[in-house]
Amino acid sequence: MANAALSQKLTPSSTLAKIIGSSTVTRGEAVKKLWDYFKKNDLQDKKNKRNINADAALLPLFGKKQITMFEVGGILAKNLK
């Protein structure tokens, strides 16, 4: 049986919606959309692929110029309701 928490539809905050869209998404879909955005815009750090560099759209979401891939979950937790 699938985990109900993972299949729950959540609404992105206005900051997150600017990147992944405003329609409701599951946590997994939000992660995939964020990673698609990172890859499309070539935001993975060249030297350390575990780091994500913020562009102008991501800066308000991250609150700093660079995060590690391990911080993505926490950022989503704060921006999905």
PyMOL Python script that loads the backbone (N, CA, C, O; Angstrom):
from pymol import cmd

cmd.read_pdbstr("""\
ATOM      1  N   MET A   1       0.843  -1.193   0.000  1.00  0.00           N
ATOM      2  CA  MET A   1       0.000   0.000   0.000  1.00  0.00           C
ATOM      3  C   MET A   1       0.885   1.253   0.000  1.00  0.00           C
ATOM      4  O   MET A   1       1.849   1.340   0.761  1.00  0.00           O
ATOM      5  N   ALA A   2       0.557   2.196  -0.838  1.00  0.00           N
ATOM      6  CA  ALA A   2       1.340   3.433  -0.935  1.00  0.00           C
ATOM      7  C   ALA A   2       1.182   4.275   0.317  1.00  0.00           C
ATOM      8  O   ALA A   2       0.123   4.277   0.945  1.00  0.00           O
ATOM      9  N   ASN A   3       2.223   4.978   0.673  1.00  0.00           N
ATOM     10  CA  ASN A   3       2.195   5.855   1.828  1.00  0.00           C
ATOM     11  C   ASN A   3       1.270   7.028   1.532  1.00  0.00           C
ATOM     12  O   ASN A   3       1.489   7.762   0.568  1.00  0.00           O
ATOM     13  N   ALA A   4       0.228   7.213   2.359  1.00  0.00           N
ATOM     14  CA  ALA A   4      -0.759   8.269   2.134  1.00  0.00           C
ATOM     15  C   ALA A   4      -0.113   9.654   2.153  1.00  0.00           C
ATOM     16  O   ALA A   4      -0.533  10.541   1.409  1.00  0.00           O
ATOM     17  N   ALA A   5       0.890   9.845   2.986  1.00  0.00           N
ATOM     18  CA  ALA A   5       1.552  11.151   3.069  1.00  0.00           C
ATOM     19  C   ALA A   5       2.251  11.494   1.758  1.00  0.00           C
ATOM     20  O   ALA A   5       2.312  12.663   1.376  1.00  0.00           O
ATOM     21  N   LEU A   6       2.774  10.492   1.072  1.00  0.00           N
ATOM     22  CA  LEU A   6       3.480  10.744  -0.195  1.00  0.00           C
ATOM     23  C   LEU A   6       2.526  10.999  -1.350  1.00  0.00           C
ATOM     24  O   LEU A   6       2.897  11.651  -2.326  1.00  0.00           O
ATOM     25  N   SER A   7       1.295  10.491  -1.252  1.00  0.00           N
ATOM     26  CA  SER A   7       0.345  10.667  -2.354  1.00  0.00           C
ATOM     27  C   SER A   7      -0.624  11.815  -2.106  1.00  0.00           C
ATOM     28  O   SER A   7      -1.484  12.089  -2.944  1.00  0.00           O
ATOM     29  N   GLN A   8      -0.497  12.485  -0.976  1.00  0.00           N
ATOM     30  CA  GLN A   8      -1.363  13.612  -0.642  1.00  0.00           C
ATOM     31  C   GLN A   8      -1.063  14.803  -1.559  1.00  0.00           C
ATOM     32  O   GLN A   8       0.095  15.164  -1.764  1.00  0.00           O
ATOM     33  N   LYS A   9      -2.118  15.402  -2.103  1.00  0.00           N
ATOM     34  CA  LYS A   9      -1.949  16.593  -2.958  1.00  0.00           C
ATOM     35  C   LYS A   9      -1.763  17.815  -2.070  1.00  0.00           C
ATOM     36  O   LYS A   9      -2.557  18.060  -1.161  1.00  0.00           O
ATOM     37  N   LEU A  10      -0.707  18.578  -2.341  1.00  0.00           N
ATOM     38  CA  LEU A  10      -0.376  19.764  -1.553  1.00  0.00           C
ATOM     39  C   LEU A  10      -0.306  20.989  -2.455  1.00  0.00           C
ATOM     40  O   LEU A  10      -0.058  20.875  -3.656  1.00  0.00           O
ATOM     41  N   THR A  11      -0.526  22.158  -1.867  1.00  0.00           N
ATOM     42  CA  THR A  11      -0.487  23.408  -2.617  1.00  0.00           C
ATOM     43  C   THR A  11       0.852  24.109  -2.397  1.00  0.00           C
ATOM     44  O   THR A  11       1.241  24.354  -1.255  1.00  0.00           O
ATOM     45  N   PRO A  12       1.554  24.432  -3.475  1.00  0.00           N
ATOM     46  CA  PRO A  12       2.836  25.134  -3.341  1.00  0.00           C
ATOM     47  C   PRO A  12       2.637  26.570  -2.844  1.00  0.00           C
ATOM     48  O   PRO A  12       1.632  27.207  -3.162  1.00  0.00           O
ATOM     49  N   SER A  13       3.593  27.072  -2.070  1.00  0.00           N
ATOM     50  CA  SER A  13       3.578  28.481  -1.662  1.00  0.00           C
ATOM     51  C   SER A  13       3.752  29.327  -2.919  1.00  0.00           C
ATOM     52  O   SER A  13       4.128  28.811  -3.971  1.00  0.00           O
ATOM     53  N   SER A  14       3.477  30.628  -2.808  1.00  0.00           N
ATOM     54  CA  SER A  14       3.616  31.505  -3.986  1.00  0.00           C
ATOM     55  C   SER A  14       5.058  31.513  -4.486  1.00  0.00           C
ATOM     56  O   SER A  14       5.296  31.600  -5.691  1.00  0.00           O
ATOM     57  N   THR A  15       6.020  31.424  -3.571  1.00  0.00           N
ATOM     58  CA  THR A  15       7.437  31.407  -3.953  1.00  0.00           C
ATOM     59  C   THR A  15       7.770  30.147  -4.747  1.00  0.00           C
ATOM     60  O   THR A  15       8.429  30.217  -5.785  1.00  0.00           O
ATOM     61  N   LEU A  16       7.315  28.997  -4.258  1.00  0.00           N
ATOM     62  CA  LEU A  16       7.560  27.727  -4.943  1.00  0.00           C
ATOM     63  C   LEU A  16       6.775  27.653  -6.252  1.00  0.00           C
ATOM     64  O   LEU A  16       7.260  27.104  -7.241  1.00  0.00           O
ATOM     65  N   ALA A  17       5.565  28.204  -6.256  1.00  0.00           N
ATOM     66  CA  ALA A  17       4.705  28.162  -7.455  1.00  0.00           C
ATOM     67  C   ALA A  17       5.350  28.864  -8.648  1.00  0.00           C
ATOM     68  O   ALA A  17       5.080  28.509  -9.795  1.00  0.00           O
ATOM     69  N   LYS A  18       6.209  29.869  -8.382  1.00  0.00           N
ATOM     70  CA  LYS A  18       6.889  30.568  -9.476  1.00  0.00           C
ATOM     71  C   LYS A  18       7.830  29.631 -10.233  1.00  0.00           C
ATOM     72  O   LYS A  18       8.187  29.894 -11.381  1.00  0.00           O
ATOM     73  N   ILE A  19       8.228  28.535  -9.582  1.00  0.00           N
ATOM     74  CA  ILE A  19       9.171  27.598 -10.192  1.00  0.00           C
ATOM     75  C   ILE A  19       8.481  26.347 -10.727  1.00  0.00           C
ATOM     76  O   ILE A  19       8.773  25.902 -11.837  1.00  0.00           O
ATOM     77  N   ILE A  20       7.556  25.773  -9.932  1.00  0.00           N
ATOM     78  CA  ILE A  20       6.942  24.502 -10.342  1.00  0.00           C
ATOM     79  C   ILE A  20       5.488  24.635 -10.784  1.00  0.00           C
ATOM     80  O   ILE A  20       4.873  23.645 -11.182  1.00  0.00           O
ATOM     81  N   GLY A  21       4.934  25.835 -10.721  1.00  0.00           N
ATOM     82  CA  GLY A  21       3.525  26.023 -11.081  1.00  0.00           C
ATOM     83  C   GLY A  21       2.653  25.991  -9.839  1.00  0.00           C
ATOM     84  O   GLY A  21       3.088  25.534  -8.782  1.00  0.00           O
ATOM     85  N   SER A  22       1.424  26.474  -9.962  1.00  0.00           N
ATOM     86  CA  SER A  22       0.563  26.638  -8.787  1.00  0.00           C
ATOM     87  C   SER A  22      -0.418  25.493  -8.569  1.00  0.00           C
ATOM     88  O   SER A  22      -1.143  25.493  -7.574  1.00  0.00           O
ATOM     89  N   SER A  23      -0.459  24.512  -9.477  1.00  0.00           N
ATOM     90  CA  SER A  23      -1.398  23.399  -9.292  1.00  0.00           C
ATOM     91  C   SER A  23      -0.939  22.503  -8.145  1.00  0.00           C
ATOM     92  O   SER A  23       0.250  22.427  -7.835  1.00  0.00           O
ATOM     93  N   THR A  24      -1.912  21.822  -7.515  1.00  0.00           N
ATOM     94  CA  THR A  24      -1.571  20.935  -6.405  1.00  0.00           C
ATOM     95  C   THR A  24      -0.713  19.780  -6.904  1.00  0.00           C
ATOM     96  O   THR A  24      -0.912  19.278  -8.011  1.00  0.00           O
ATOM     97  N   VAL A  25       0.241  19.365  -6.078  1.00  0.00           N
ATOM     98  CA  VAL A  25       1.181  18.295  -6.430  1.00  0.00           C
ATOM     99  C   VAL A  25       1.423  17.417  -5.207  1.00  0.00           C
ATOM    100  O   VAL A  25       1.207  17.837  -4.070  1.00  0.00           O
ATOM    101  N   THR A  26       1.874  16.192  -5.459  1.00  0.00           N
ATOM    102  CA  THR A  26       2.339  15.360  -4.352  1.00  0.00           C
ATOM    103  C   THR A  26       3.774  15.791  -4.041  1.00  0.00           C
ATOM    104  O   THR A  26       4.408  16.483  -4.837  1.00  0.00           O
ATOM    105  N   ARG A  27       4.270  15.384  -2.900  1.00  0.00           N
ATOM    106  CA  ARG A  27       5.645  15.724  -2.531  1.00  0.00           C
ATOM    107  C   ARG A  27       6.626  15.201  -3.594  1.00  0.00           C
ATOM    108  O   ARG A  27       7.572  15.894  -3.968  1.00  0.00           O
ATOM    109  N   GLY A  28       6.391  13.986  -4.069  1.00  0.00           N
ATOM    110  CA  GLY A  28       7.254  13.385  -5.092  1.00  0.00           C
ATOM    111  C   GLY A  28       7.246  14.161  -6.398  1.00  0.00           C
ATOM    112  O   GLY A  28       8.289  14.348  -7.024  1.00  0.00           O
ATOM    113  N   GLU A  29       6.060  14.616  -6.810  1.00  0.00           N
ATOM    114  CA  GLU A  29       5.963  15.410  -8.036  1.00  0.00           C
ATOM    115  C   GLU A  29       6.703  16.741  -7.877  1.00  0.00           C
ATOM    116  O   GLU A  29       7.346  17.212  -8.815  1.00  0.00           O
ATOM    117  N   ALA A  30       6.610  17.344  -6.688  1.00  0.00           N
ATOM    118  CA  ALA A  30       7.294  18.611  -6.427  1.00  0.00           C
ATOM    119  C   ALA A  30       8.809  18.437  -6.518  1.00  0.00           C
ATOM    120  O   ALA A  30       9.505  19.276  -7.090  1.00  0.00           O
ATOM    121  N   VAL A  31       9.315  17.336  -5.947  1.00  0.00           N
ATOM    122  CA  VAL A  31      10.755  17.052  -6.006  1.00  0.00           C
ATOM    123  C   VAL A  31      11.187  16.898  -7.455  1.00  0.00           C
ATOM    124  O   VAL A  31      12.200  17.463  -7.867  1.00  0.00           O
ATOM    125  N   LYS A  32      10.416  16.128  -8.236  1.00  0.00           N
ATOM    126  CA  LYS A  32      10.758  15.902  -9.639  1.00  0.00           C
ATOM    127  C   LYS A  32      10.759  17.220 -10.420  1.00  0.00           C
ATOM    128  O   LYS A  32      11.671  17.472 -11.207  1.00  0.00           O
ATOM    129  N   LYS A  33       9.745  18.055 -10.205  1.00  0.00           N
ATOM    130  CA  LYS A  33       9.667  19.334 -10.926  1.00  0.00           C
ATOM    131  C   LYS A  33      10.839  20.237 -10.566  1.00  0.00           C
ATOM    132  O   LYS A  33      11.393  20.913 -11.433  1.00  0.00           O
ATOM    133  N   LEU A  34      11.220  20.250  -9.283  1.00  0.00           N
ATOM    134  CA  LEU A  34      12.365  21.062  -8.878  1.00  0.00           C
ATOM    135  C   LEU A  34      13.636  20.577  -9.552  1.00  0.00           C
ATOM    136  O   LEU A  34      14.406  21.380 -10.080  1.00  0.00           O
ATOM    137  N   TRP A  35      13.864  19.253  -9.538  1.00  0.00           N
ATOM    138  CA  TRP A  35      15.075  18.705 -10.170  1.00  0.00           C
ATOM    139  C   TRP A  35      15.070  18.939 -11.671  1.00  0.00           C
ATOM    140  O   TRP A  35      16.119  19.195 -12.263  1.00  0.00           O
ATOM    141  N   ASP A  36      13.893  18.855 -12.293  1.00  0.00           N
ATOM    142  CA  ASP A  36      13.805  19.162 -13.734  1.00  0.00           C
ATOM    143  C   ASP A  36      14.240  20.607 -13.978  1.00  0.00           C
ATOM    144  O   ASP A  36      14.942  20.899 -14.945  1.00  0.00           O
ATOM    145  N   TYR A  37      13.810  21.510 -13.083  1.00  0.00           N
ATOM    146  CA  TYR A  37      14.183  22.925 -13.196  1.00  0.00           C
ATOM    147  C   TYR A  37      15.692  23.101 -13.013  1.00  0.00           C
ATOM    148  O   TYR A  37      16.336  23.828 -13.771  1.00  0.00           O
ATOM    149  N   PHE A  38      16.252  22.427 -11.996  1.00  0.00           N
ATOM    150  CA  PHE A  38      17.703  22.520 -11.755  1.00  0.00           C
ATOM    151  C   PHE A  38      18.485  22.088 -12.999  1.00  0.00           C
ATOM    152  O   PHE A  38      19.433  22.754 -13.413  1.00  0.00           O
ATOM    153  N   LYS A  39      18.069  20.962 -13.584  1.00  0.00           N
ATOM    154  CA  LYS A  39      18.788  20.405 -14.735  1.00  0.00           C
ATOM    155  C   LYS A  39      18.603  21.259 -15.985  1.00  0.00           C
ATOM    156  O   LYS A  39      19.557  21.507 -16.723  1.00  0.00           O
ATOM    157  N   LYS A  40      17.358  21.710 -16.218  1.00  0.00           N
ATOM    158  CA  LYS A  40      17.064  22.532 -17.394  1.00  0.00           C
ATOM    159  C   LYS A  40      17.886  23.821 -17.377  1.00  0.00           C
ATOM    160  O   LYS A  40      18.329  24.294 -18.423  1.00  0.00           O
ATOM    161  N   ASN A  41      18.083  24.380 -16.197  1.00  0.00           N
ATOM    162  CA  ASN A  41      18.791  25.655 -16.063  1.00  0.00           C
ATOM    163  C   ASN A  41      20.253  25.482 -15.660  1.00  0.00           C
ATOM    164  O   ASN A  41      20.935  26.453 -15.333  1.00  0.00           O
ATOM    165  N   ASP A  42      20.726  24.234 -15.686  1.00  0.00           N
ATOM    166  CA  ASP A  42      22.133  23.923 -15.405  1.00  0.00           C
ATOM    167  C   ASP A  42      22.601  24.530 -14.072  1.00  0.00           C
ATOM    168  O   ASP A  42      23.599  25.249 -14.022  1.00  0.00           O
ATOM    169  N   LEU A  43      21.863  24.229 -12.999  1.00  0.00           N
ATOM    170  CA  LEU A  43      22.134  24.847 -11.704  1.00  0.00           C
ATOM    171  C   LEU A  43      22.935  23.967 -10.743  1.00  0.00           C
ATOM    172  O   LEU A  43      23.277  24.404  -9.644  1.00  0.00           O
ATOM    173  N   GLN A  44      23.234  22.734 -11.147  1.00  0.00           N
ATOM    174  CA  GLN A  44      24.092  21.905 -10.288  1.00  0.00           C
ATOM    175  C   GLN A  44      25.501  22.453 -10.352  1.00  0.00           C
ATOM    176  O   GLN A  44      26.000  22.780 -11.429  1.00  0.00           O
ATOM    177  N   ASP A  45      26.143  22.555  -9.199  1.00  0.00           N
ATOM    178  CA  ASP A  45      27.510  23.070  -9.135  1.00  0.00           C
ATOM    179  C   ASP A  45      28.427  22.189  -9.974  1.00  0.00           C
ATOM    180  O   ASP A  45      28.326  20.963  -9.924  1.00  0.00           O
ATOM    181  N   LYS A  46      29.304  22.796 -10.731  1.00  0.00           N
ATOM    182  CA  LYS A  46      30.188  22.036 -11.634  1.00  0.00           C
ATOM    183  C   LYS A  46      31.179  21.157 -10.859  1.00  0.00           C
ATOM    184  O   LYS A  46      31.458  20.031 -11.269  1.00  0.00           O
ATOM    185  N   LYS A  47      31.711  21.667  -9.741  1.00  0.00           N
ATOM    186  CA  LYS A  47      32.707  20.917  -8.974  1.00  0.00           C
ATOM    187  C   LYS A  47      32.083  19.896  -8.043  1.00  0.00           C
ATOM    188  O   LYS A  47      32.606  18.791  -7.899  1.00  0.00           O
ATOM    189  N   ASN A  48      30.969  20.247  -7.407  1.00  0.00           N
ATOM    190  CA  ASN A  48      30.303  19.346  -6.470  1.00  0.00           C
ATOM    191  C   ASN A  48      28.834  19.244  -6.854  1.00  0.00           C
ATOM    192  O   ASN A  48      28.032  20.116  -6.523  1.00  0.00           O
ATOM    193  N   LYS A  49      28.491  18.169  -7.558  1.00  0.00           N
ATOM    194  CA  LYS A  49      27.145  17.987  -8.103  1.00  0.00           C
ATOM    195  C   LYS A  49      26.062  17.911  -7.025  1.00  0.00           C
ATOM    196  O   LYS A  49      24.873  18.011  -7.331  1.00  0.00           O
ATOM    197  N   ARG A  50      26.469  17.734  -5.769  1.00  0.00           N
ATOM    198  CA  ARG A  50      25.482  17.683  -4.682  1.00  0.00           C
ATOM    199  C   ARG A  50      24.986  19.071  -4.293  1.00  0.00           C
ATOM    200  O   ARG A  50      24.026  19.197  -3.532  1.00  0.00           O
ATOM    201  N   ASN A  51      25.628  20.105  -4.807  1.00  0.00           N
ATOM    202  CA  ASN A  51      25.230  21.475  -4.505  1.00  0.00           C
ATOM    203  C   ASN A  51      24.404  22.057  -5.641  1.00  0.00           C
ATOM    204  O   ASN A  51      24.674  21.811  -6.817  1.00  0.00           O
ATOM    205  N   ILE A  52      23.389  22.835  -5.267  1.00  0.00           N
ATOM    206  CA  ILE A  52      22.521  23.496  -6.239  1.00  0.00           C
ATOM    207  C   ILE A  52      22.724  24.993  -6.096  1.00  0.00           C
ATOM    208  O   ILE A  52      22.585  25.540  -5.002  1.00  0.00           O
ATOM    209  N   ASN A  53      23.055  25.664  -7.205  1.00  0.00           N
ATOM    210  CA  ASN A  53      23.232  27.110  -7.207  1.00  0.00           C
ATOM    211  C   ASN A  53      21.891  27.782  -7.481  1.00  0.00           C
ATOM    212  O   ASN A  53      21.146  27.347  -8.360  1.00  0.00           O
ATOM    213  N   ALA A  54      21.585  28.830  -6.741  1.00  0.00           N
ATOM    214  CA  ALA A  54      20.321  29.545  -6.920  1.00  0.00           C
ATOM    215  C   ALA A  54      20.428  30.533  -8.077  1.00  0.00           C
ATOM    216  O   ALA A  54      21.422  31.245  -8.217  1.00  0.00           O
ATOM    217  N   ASP A  55      19.386  30.558  -8.899  1.00  0.00           N
ATOM    218  CA  ASP A  55      19.266  31.634  -9.884  1.00  0.00           C
ATOM    219  C   ASP A  55      18.323  32.671  -9.265  1.00  0.00           C
ATOM    220  O   ASP A  55      17.952  32.540  -8.099  1.00  0.00           O
ATOM    221  N   ALA A  56      17.937  33.681 -10.014  1.00  0.00           N
ATOM    222  CA  ALA A  56      17.092  34.753  -9.472  1.00  0.00           C
ATOM    223  C   ALA A  56      15.759  34.222  -8.940  1.00  0.00           C
ATOM    224  O   ALA A  56      15.247  34.724  -7.939  1.00  0.00           O
ATOM    225  N   ALA A  57      15.197  33.210  -9.607  1.00  0.00           N
ATOM    226  CA  ALA A  57      13.910  32.654  -9.175  1.00  0.00           C
ATOM    227  C   ALA A  57      14.047  31.816  -7.901  1.00  0.00           C
ATOM    228  O   ALA A  57      13.141  31.797  -7.068  1.00  0.00           O
ATOM    229  N   LEU A  58      15.178  31.126  -7.753  1.00  0.00           N
ATOM    230  CA  LEU A  58      15.365  30.238  -6.597  1.00  0.00           C
ATOM    231  C   LEU A  58      15.858  30.952  -5.341  1.00  0.00           C
ATOM    232  O   LEU A  58      15.651  30.459  -4.232  1.00  0.00           O
ATOM    233  N   LEU A  59      16.499  32.094  -5.497  1.00  0.00           N
ATOM    234  CA  LEU A  59      17.072  32.803  -4.353  1.00  0.00           C
ATOM    235  C   LEU A  59      16.053  33.058  -3.231  1.00  0.00           C
ATOM    236  O   LEU A  59      16.365  32.809  -2.066  1.00  0.00           O
ATOM    237  N   PRO A  60      14.829  33.553  -3.551  1.00  0.00           N
ATOM    238  CA  PRO A  60      13.854  33.749  -2.474  1.00  0.00           C
ATOM    239  C   PRO A  60      13.429  32.427  -1.822  1.00  0.00           C
ATOM    240  O   PRO A  60      13.112  32.394  -0.633  1.00  0.00           O
ATOM    241  N   LEU A  61      13.424  31.358  -2.589  1.00  0.00           N
ATOM    242  CA  LEU A  61      13.035  30.046  -2.071  1.00  0.00           C
ATOM    243  C   LEU A  61      14.125  29.471  -1.170  1.00  0.00           C
ATOM    244  O   LEU A  61      13.830  28.964  -0.088  1.00  0.00           O
ATOM    245  N   PHE A  62      15.371  29.547  -1.605  1.00  0.00           N
ATOM    246  CA  PHE A  62      16.502  28.999  -0.845  1.00  0.00           C
ATOM    247  C   PHE A  62      16.904  29.895   0.314  1.00  0.00           C
ATOM    248  O   PHE A  62      17.270  29.407   1.383  1.00  0.00           O
ATOM    249  N   GLY A  63      16.836  31.220   0.102  1.00  0.00           N
ATOM    250  CA  GLY A  63      17.282  32.163   1.117  1.00  0.00           C
ATOM    251  C   GLY A  63      18.797  32.330   1.153  1.00  0.00           C
ATOM    252  O   GLY A  63      19.327  33.028   2.016  1.00  0.00           O
ATOM    253  N   LYS A  64      19.498  31.685   0.210  1.00  0.00           N
ATOM    254  CA  LYS A  64      20.958  31.815   0.095  1.00  0.00           C
ATOM    255  C   LYS A  64      21.365  31.424  -1.318  1.00  0.00           C
ATOM    256  O   LYS A  64      20.545  30.928  -2.091  1.00  0.00           O
ATOM    257  N   LYS A  65      22.630  31.647  -1.655  1.00  0.00           N
ATOM    258  CA  LYS A  65      23.086  31.442  -3.039  1.00  0.00           C
ATOM    259  C   LYS A  65      23.256  29.979  -3.431  1.00  0.00           C
ATOM    260  O   LYS A  65      23.239  29.653  -4.618  1.00  0.00           O
ATOM    261  N   GLN A  66      23.420  29.089  -2.444  1.00  0.00           N
ATOM    262  CA  GLN A  66      23.639  27.679  -2.763  1.00  0.00           C
ATOM    263  C   GLN A  66      23.108  26.798  -1.639  1.00  0.00           C
ATOM    264  O   GLN A  66      23.231  27.130  -0.460  1.00  0.00           O
ATOM    265  N   ILE A  67      22.513  25.664  -2.026  1.00  0.00           N
ATOM    266  CA  ILE A  67      22.082  24.670  -1.042  1.00  0.00           C
ATOM    267  C   ILE A  67      22.676  23.317  -1.443  1.00  0.00           C
ATOM    268  O   ILE A  67      23.169  23.154  -2.560  1.00  0.00           O
ATOM    269  N   THR A  68      22.626  22.353  -0.526  1.00  0.00           N
ATOM    270  CA  THR A  68      22.995  20.992  -0.895  1.00  0.00           C
ATOM    271  C   THR A  68      21.714  20.258  -1.277  1.00  0.00           C
ATOM    272  O   THR A  68      20.620  20.668  -0.887  1.00  0.00           O
ATOM    273  N   MET A  69      21.846  19.187  -2.030  1.00  0.00           N
ATOM    274  CA  MET A  69      20.662  18.435  -2.449  1.00  0.00           C
ATOM    275  C   MET A  69      19.890  17.894  -1.243  1.00  0.00           C
ATOM    276  O   MET A  69      18.703  17.590  -1.355  1.00  0.00           O
ATOM    277  N   PHE A  70      20.556  17.775  -0.097  1.00  0.00           N
ATOM    278  CA  PHE A  70      19.914  17.260   1.103  1.00  0.00           C
ATOM    279  C   PHE A  70      18.985  18.283   1.752  1.00  0.00           C
ATOM    280  O   PHE A  70      18.180  17.928   2.613  1.00  0.00           O
ATOM    281  N   GLU A  71      19.089  19.537   1.351  1.00  0.00           N
ATOM    282  CA  GLU A  71      18.229  20.597   1.891  1.00  0.00           C
ATOM    283  C   GLU A  71      16.914  20.731   1.113  1.00  0.00           C
ATOM    284  O   GLU A  71      16.000  21.417   1.572  1.00  0.00           O
ATOM    285  N   VAL A  72      16.808  20.099  -0.037  1.00  0.00           N
ATOM    286  CA  VAL A  72      15.623  20.223  -0.884  1.00  0.00           C
ATOM    287  C   VAL A  72      14.367  19.789  -0.131  1.00  0.00           C
ATOM    288  O   VAL A  72      13.349  20.478  -0.191  1.00  0.00           O
ATOM    289  N   GLY A  73      14.422  18.676   0.568  1.00  0.00           N
ATOM    290  CA  GLY A  73      13.252  18.180   1.301  1.00  0.00           C
ATOM    291  C   GLY A  73      12.748  19.163   2.336  1.00  0.00           C
ATOM    292  O   GLY A  73      11.540  19.368   2.460  1.00  0.00           O
ATOM    293  N   GLY A  74      13.653  19.774   3.079  1.00  0.00           N
ATOM    294  CA  GLY A  74      13.273  20.753   4.087  1.00  0.00           C
ATOM    295  C   GLY A  74      12.643  21.991   3.473  1.00  0.00           C
ATOM    296  O   GLY A  74      11.681  22.542   4.009  1.00  0.00           O
ATOM    297  N   ILE A  75      13.189  22.424   2.350  1.00  0.00           N
ATOM    298  CA  ILE A  75      12.638  23.591   1.648  1.00  0.00           C
ATOM    299  C   ILE A  75      11.223  23.279   1.162  1.00  0.00           C
ATOM    300  O   ILE A  75      10.326  24.114   1.272  1.00  0.00           O
ATOM    301  N   LEU A  76      11.030  22.077   0.626  1.00  0.00           N
ATOM    302  CA  LEU A  76       9.694  21.696   0.173  1.00  0.00           C
ATOM    303  C   LEU A  76       8.727  21.591   1.351  1.00  0.00           C
ATOM    304  O   LEU A  76       7.568  21.990   1.235  1.00  0.00           O
ATOM    305  N   ALA A  77       9.184  21.067   2.466  1.00  0.00           N
ATOM    306  CA  ALA A  77       8.312  20.934   3.648  1.00  0.00           C
ATOM    307  C   ALA A  77       7.774  22.294   4.077  1.00  0.00           C
ATOM    308  O   ALA A  77       6.627  22.405   4.510  1.00  0.00           O
ATOM    309  N   LYS A  78       8.602  23.325   3.957  1.00  0.00           N
ATOM    310  CA  LYS A  78       8.182  24.681   4.345  1.00  0.00           C
ATOM    311  C   LYS A  78       7.305  25.349   3.293  1.00  0.00           C
ATOM    312  O   LYS A  78       6.598  26.310   3.593  1.00  0.00           O
ATOM    313  N   ASN A  79       7.347  24.846   2.064  1.00  0.00           N
ATOM    314  CA  ASN A  79       6.648  25.520   0.962  1.00  0.00           C
ATOM    315  C   ASN A  79       5.513  24.726   0.344  1.00  0.00           C
ATOM    316  O   ASN A  79       4.984  25.119  -0.696  1.00  0.00           O
ATOM    317  N   LEU A  80       5.128  23.618   0.960  1.00  0.00           N
ATOM    318  CA  LEU A  80       3.967  22.842   0.507  1.00  0.00           C
ATOM    319  C   LEU A  80       2.987  22.720   1.670  1.00  0.00           C
ATOM    320  O   LEU A  80       3.365  22.309   2.767  1.00  0.00           O
ATOM    321  N   LYS A  81       1.749  23.072   1.429  1.00  0.00           N
ATOM    322  CA  LYS A  81       0.726  22.977   2.487  1.00  0.00           C
ATOM    323  C   LYS A  81      -0.463  22.174   2.002  1.00  0.00           C
ATOM    324  O   LYS A  81      -1.425  21.984   2.747  1.00  0.00           O
TER     325      LYS A  81
END
""", "prot")
cmd.dss("prot")
cmd.show_as("cartoon", "prot")
cmd.util.cbc("prot")
cmd.orient("prot")
